[in-house]
Amino acid sequence: MYIDPIADLIVRIKNANKARHPNCAIYTSNITTAILNVLKNEGYITNFETKKGHKSAVSKTTITLKYKDQIPAITGIKQISKPGLRIYQESKKIPRVLSGLGIAIVSTSQGVVTDKFARSNNLGGEVIAYVW
């Protein structure tokens, strides 16, 4: 069993992009579903679908990755906040990824959102990952 579902999600997306797989599968949790919603809304993945396990209570999510001319939409993804060291930022101090070309995924009191949304609504929170 895995300990950190966010790290598992990031590693599986990185490996699938590097191998040019059209999709990848992860175990489902509330935080991974929220992160995938942000990635889908920002155009980094095409779609994701959650299926309940037949024999067990574990459900899996299949992520359909996005490519343009064999180049992945996600060229880089990095986990910032980890179980051993949580990174919290105020709304004004949330960093811009590649001068605004990428996004930072932030867990706030209003859910998991992008850095732009958090800054515009004056929300601080835990910086989960950078995507570019």
Secondary structure, 3 states (H helix, E strand, C coil): CCCCHHHHHHHHHHHHHHCCCCEEEEECCHHHHHHHHHHHHCCCEEEEEEECCCCCCCCEEEEEECEECCEECCCCEEECCECCECCEECHHHCCCHHHHCCEEEEEECCEEEEHHHHHHCCCCEEEEEEEC
